[in-house]
Amino acid sequence: MPQTSHPIPVELLLSRPVKQLCSGLFVSGRKASDIMANSALWWDGVGDFLRDRVELSVDSGTQTVSMLLILDEIAVPRLIEAYRHDYPDFEADWEAEAERLLELGGVTRRARCHGDQGCAILPLDPNERELHFQPVDLSTSLPDADSTPWPVGDAPDPDGIPDSIDEAKANEAVEAAFADPDAHTAGFVAVHQGKIIAEGYAPGIHKDMQLESWSMGKSITGTMIGMLVQEGHFGLDDPAPVDEWQGADDPRKEIAIRHLMRMSSGLKCSGRKESRNEWELGVADHVWPYHEAINAFDFMLSRPLEHPPNTVGRYRNCDPLTLGAIVRRTVEAQGEEYLSWPQRKLFDKIGIRKQVMETDLWGNFILTGFDYGTPRNWARLGQLYLQDGVWNGERILAEGWAEFVNTPAPAWDEPEYGGQVWLNRSGKEKNLPEDAFWFGGYGLQRVIVVPSLDLVVVRMGHLRAMRNVPDGQDGPAEQCLSNALGLLRKAIGR
């Protein structure tokens, strides 16, 4: 396993922002100034001041972005001060570290867009091999969206909003979602009884823009597992089909698909809230695939067991990335082409013409955070769950899959997590009933599914809204969404 031997791994300070800038430019089509201000944010609280010490380079021909961090007498003291402030229990020889950084003088990280597989962080060493897979051009078998009615297309409903809907309240809900500029809401869509009843976008955003979706992609991984269960490849209680775990003395062979779905595998995977002293790699294992050019599946499959399966529930990327590896191996074992399989077997069936699921340099989907979709795309996925995995008469997900994911995971201390989705069993969101569940992602990305209201709500936004909001408190984004949900309930009379 690669290790960082330096107190401040400066090579990792740039890797996520440069990837986010690359994706914002070449996947979303946003302006660089907007991306840098609102989406390509720096390492926790360490680095806003680093913006003035970074030189950007964009090669539109090769769709490559580079960031050079200048490490001089101005940057190094401030960097060390900020790092020590963020990690006060972390001890190091800071004088020696300052000398090392000044001698280094600077560090450059790059990211490149690889077509329909999106952008990926490139190796620190420019001489290192870049791609370990052949990118695939994706296409859709769906008809023209503009002439095809919702939900398979985007043509407006000729009947308009149903008479049962208070249209004025629905419009107020959209206004509430965007009411506070500090919420950084990008898109908002509400679907009731299968029809769009409210929709809005921020200036510069449109309905076809692929937006940062972050951990909502975990729910796509869960969806693909539900598809493979429906096809009969394995069941929820079957041992995870991971060859590396099948040794006679390997306790990981007791991990079942159900445990991985519920984030209860027990795999050792350090988290961001654990002490910096526990991070062998300079960042937590949980976010390591977001910061370095690694084979994400191999890394997570190598995690040892820390707790017996189904005894500790916690939010860790090792479980969904392991599920992603199982998806890839299962699909390829059937002779299917992995990179196009989601488009052919899922998206084309429910009206999604393009959903950018980014990969690492080995062609593994990093659906724990590097994925982009439109609000309408996400609304269709939410509707699939509202319909218990059936679309147009075809069962896509295993029967009862929506009920399974919306059942509290028993290993969690609170009934807040199910099967790659978050739950409202404790009434955390006061303007939603307890049967609501949601795909959730950083930046308050949400696909909220409410079976009792026949309602799907999508809210997407930028990471800037999360800055300076204390843990456990609602910020402007949460407040705007909650207000919008309350107005939506009034709009549908519930």
N, C-alpha and C positions, 0 to 999 in steps of 0.2 A: 504494500500500500504506500503511495507517495506521501511524503511528510514534508511539512515546512519546518525548517530549523531556525527561523528568525522570529523574534518577538512580534514584529508587525509584518504580516505577509502582504507587502505593498502590491505584489503581483495580483492579489485577489481584490484589491480595492477598486480596480478598473474593470474587471472581467464582466460583472453583471451589468453595470451601466453601459459598457460598450455593446453588449448583446442587446440590451433594451433599446438603445439608440438605433442599432442596425434594424431591429424588428419594426420599430416605429416608423422608420424611413421606408423600408422596402416591403414590409408586410401590410402595415396600416396606411402608409402614404401620408403621414402627418409631417408637419414642419419640424425641423431639428430644434428650433428654439422652444417650441411647445413640449416636445419630448423631454428635453433636458430639464425644463422647469418643472414638469409635472409627472413624469413617468420613469426616467432613467435616474433614479435616486441613488444616493451613495450609501455606503455601508453604515447602517444604523445612524448614530449621531456623529460619527467621526468626521464626515467629510464635506459638509456644504462649502466650507471655505476652500476646498480643493478645486472648486470650479475655476477659480482664477489662476490655478497652477496647472491646468490641463490644456493641452493643445489637441484639437480635433482634426481629423483628416477623413474625408469621405470620397471614395472612388466609386462613382456611379456606374462605371463600365463593368467593374468586377463585383459591384455591390458589396464592397468591403469598407468597414469603418475601423479607424484606428484612434486610440487615445494614448497620448504621452503625458505621464505625470512627471512634472519637473520637481526634483528633490533638491532644493537649494537651502540657503540659510534662512529663507523666509518660510518655506513649507515645512521643513523637517521639525523645528521646535513646536510648531502649532500642531502638526500631526501627532507627535509624541504626547503633547499635552492632552489633546482630544482623546487619544486612545487610552491613556491612563485614567482619564475621567470616566470613560465608558466601562472600563474593566479595572476597578480600583483594587481588586484582590489579586490581580495578575502581576507577579514580580519579574523583573528582568534587569539586566545591566543596561540602563537607559543611556548612559554616556557612550557605551560601546555601540549601542543601536544607532544613536545619532551619527556617530562616525561612519558606520556601515552605510547608512542611507545617503549621507553626503557624498561618500565615495562612489556609491552607485550612480548618483546624479539624476537618475530618471528610470522609468520603466514604461514599456509600451505593451498594450494589449489590443488584440484585433478580434473582430467578428465578421463573418461573411454570410450572405444569404445564399442558400442552396436551392433556389427555386421553390417548389411547392412544399419542401420540407422546412422552409423558414430559415431562420438565422441560427448560427451556432458559434460559441466561443472557440477561437483557434488556439492551438498550443502556444505557450509562452515562447518556445524556441521556434523561430520562423523556418528553420531547416527540418523540423520534425514533420513527419507525414501528416497530411491534413485529413483527407477523407478515407474512411475504411468501409465505405459502401457506395453504391451507385445511386444517385438521386433519381427519383421517378417523377415524371410529369403526370399530374392527376387530371382527370376529366370527369364530367358528369353525364349521366344518361338522361337527366331530367329535361323537360321542355323549357322553352323560354319563360323566365320568371315573370316578366312584365305582362305577359298575356295569359298567365295561368293563375287561377284564383288561389287565395290563401286557403289552407296552409301549405299546399305543395308549391304554390307560387306566391307572387307578391301583388297580383292585380287586386285593386280595391274591391271590396264586397259591394255589389250593386245595390244590395238592400240596406247598406250602411249599418250603423250601430243599432242593435235590437231596441225596440220600443221600451222594453223593461229596464233599460239602463238610463240612469240620470246622467245625460251627456254633459251637463254643466259641471256636475261633481267629478266626472271622469276627467274633464279638462283641468279642473282645479287640482286633481291628483298629479297630473303631469307638471303643472306649475309648481306644486309643492316639492316635487322631486328635484327641481332645478332652482329652488327659491334662494338658496344660500350659495354664492359663488365659491365659498370655501369648502363646499361639499364635493366639488369637482365631479359632478355627475356628467357622464358622457352620453348615456342612452337609457331610455326607460320604455318598457313595453308591458302592457297588461292584456291577457287573453282570458275571456270568460265564456264558458260554454263553447270553446273552440273558436271564438271570434275575437279579433283585436278590438278592444274598446278604448284603449288609451296608448299614446305613443308620442315620444318626443326625443330630440337630440340637441346636444350643445352646439354652439356655433363652430363650424369647421368639421363637424361629425355628420355622417349620413348613414342611412340604414344599411348600406352595403359595406361599410368600413369594418375591417377585421380589427377588433379591439383587444387589448391586453385582458386576459381572462383569468390568469393565475390558477389557483387551486380548484377552480370549477372543473378543470380538466381531470381531476381525480374521479369525478363522477362519470366522465366519459370512459375512463378505465373500468369503473364498476359496471357501466352499461355494457361494455364489451365482454366482461366476465358473464354478465347475465345472458348475453347472446350465446356464448359458448356452453353455458349450462343448458339453455334451451335446445341447443344442437346435440346435447348428450355427451359432451367430451369429459365432463366431470360434474360432481355434485358439490354442494356447499360443505358437506361434512367429509368429503374426500381429502386425503392428505395432499398438500400442495405438490404438484408434479415438478419438483425441482431436483434434478439428478444430484446436484452438489450436496444435498441435505440427506441423502439416503444411506450414509454410512451406518454401520451397525451401532456405533456408539454416539451417533450424532443426534442430540435431542431435538434438532430442528425438524426431524421427520414427523414429529407429532403436530406440527403446524398445519391446520386445515385451511381450505379456501375461506371458510366462514370467518376464521380468526383474522386473516389478512383483510377481508372486506370490512371488518369492524375495528381496524387499527388496534388489534389485541394480540398480535403475534408473539410479543415478548422479545423481539430482536433488539440487540443493542445498537442504538442509534442516538447519539448525543443530540440534544435539542438546544435551541438558541438561548433558552432561559437557564440552562445549566451553566455552571461556572466556566469561564474562559479557560481555566486550568485543565478542564476535561477535554478540550478540543485538540486532538492530536494533529489536526490538519490546518489549524489557524482559523477555521470556521467550524461550526457544528456539522456533524455528519448529515443531519437533516437537510441542510442547504448546500452541501458540497457540490452536487451536480449543477447548481446555479453559478458556481464560481470558478470552475476549472474544466478544462477540455478532457473529460474522463468518459469511460464507458460506464454510464449510469447504472445499467442493469447489473453488470459484473460487480460493481462496487457494492450495491445493496444486497446482492445474493451472497456476498462474502461476510455479511454481518453475523457475528456469533449470537447465541441466545443469552439474554440477560435475565428474563423472567419466564416461568412456565407459560406456555400458550394459554390464552383466555383468562389470565389472572390480573393483568394490568392493561388498562385502556389508556392510550395517549396518542396524540397527534404527531405521527412521525412518517416521513416520506419513504422509509424503508418498505412499508407495507404496500402502498399503491404502486411503487416502482417494481416490487417483486411481482405483483399482479400483472403489471405491464410486460414483464419478462415472460410470464406464463402465457399471456395472450400471444406474444410473438412466437414462442416455441410451438404453441398449439396450432396456430394458423399455418406456420411454415411446415409443420409435420403433415398437414393435409394437402401440401403442394400449392398452397395459396400464396400470392404475392402480398407480403405483409403491409407495405407502405400504402397500397391502394385498397386494402381490405376494408377499412372503416368507411371509405367513400362508397364502395360497391355494396357492402352488406348492411350499412346503417344509414349513412347520410342520404344516399340516393332514394332511399325508401321513404324518408320523412320530409323531403323538400329542401334539404341543405345542399346547395351547389358547391360551396367552398367553405371549409373549416381548416385553418392552418394549425396543424399539430406539429410543433417543432421537434427535431431530433437532436441527439448528440452526434458526434462525428462517426459513430458506428451505426447510425440509422435507427436508434432506439427512441421511441416517442417519450419525451420528458413531460408527460401530462400532469405532473405535480405542480407545474407552474409556467412552462414555456408553451403556451397555446393561445391562439387568437380566434375569435369568432364574432359574429354580429349578434346584436340583441335578438333579432328575429330567429337566427339559428338556435340560440339558447332557448327561446320560447318554444320552438318545435320539440327540442329534447325534453323540456319540462312537460309538454303536452303528451309525449310518449309515456311518461311515467303516470300522468293523470289518467291515461287510458290503460293502465296496467300492462304496458309493453305491447299493446296491439295497435296496429296502424293500417287503416284501409282493409281491415279484415284479416291481416296477416299478423301472427304472433311473432314478435321480434325478440322479446325478452321472456325468460322463463315465467310460467304462470305463478302469480303471487310475488313476483320480484319487487314490485313497488311496496307491497306490505312488508316484505323482508327488510328492505333498506330503511323503512320508516319505523322499525322496531328498535327500541333502545338496546345498545350493546351492553351486555351484563357486566363486563369487566371494567367499564367506566364508572367513576365515582358518582357522576351525575348523569341523568338520562338525556344527554345532549348530543350524542352521536349514535348513528345507526350503521348503515352499510355504505360507506363512502359518501354520506350526506350528513348534514347537521339537522337536529330535531328541535322542535319547540315544546317538548313535553313539560318543561318547567315554566312555560309562559314567558320566556325571555323577551320575545317580541309581543308587546301588549296588544298590538292591533292585528294579531293573527290568532286563530284558534290553535289548540294544542296539537291537532293532527297535521299542521303544516310542517314541511321539511324543505331543506334547500341545499342546492349546490353552493358552496361558498368559496370565495377567493380573496386574496389580499387586495386592499383597496375597496373593500365592500362590494366585490362582484357577487351577485346573487341571482340564482334561478329559484324562485320560491314556488313550491307546488302545494296547493291547498285543496285536498280532495273534497272536504265538506262544503267548500264554496265554488267548486268547479272552476278554479282560478289558477292561473300561472302569471307570475310577475317577474320581470327581469329588470335588474338595475345594474348598470356598469359604470365604472368611473376610473379616475386616475389616482395613483398612489399618494400624490401630494396631500390628499384629504386626510391621510393617516398620520401625518407629521404633527408632533406636539399634542397628541391626544393621549392622556395618561391611560395606562392599562386599566381595563375594567370600567372605563367611562365611555359614554357616547359622545362622538364628535359631531360636527355639522352633517357629515354624510349619513350617519345613523339617524339623526333627528329628521333630516329631510325625507329619508325613506320611510320612517315610521309615520310621519305626517301623511305622506302619499298613500300608504296602505290604509290608514284610517279613512281617508276620503274615498278610496276605491271601494271599501266596504259599504259606505253610504251610497256610492254610485250603483252598486248591484243590489242594494236593499238588504244587506246582511250585516 
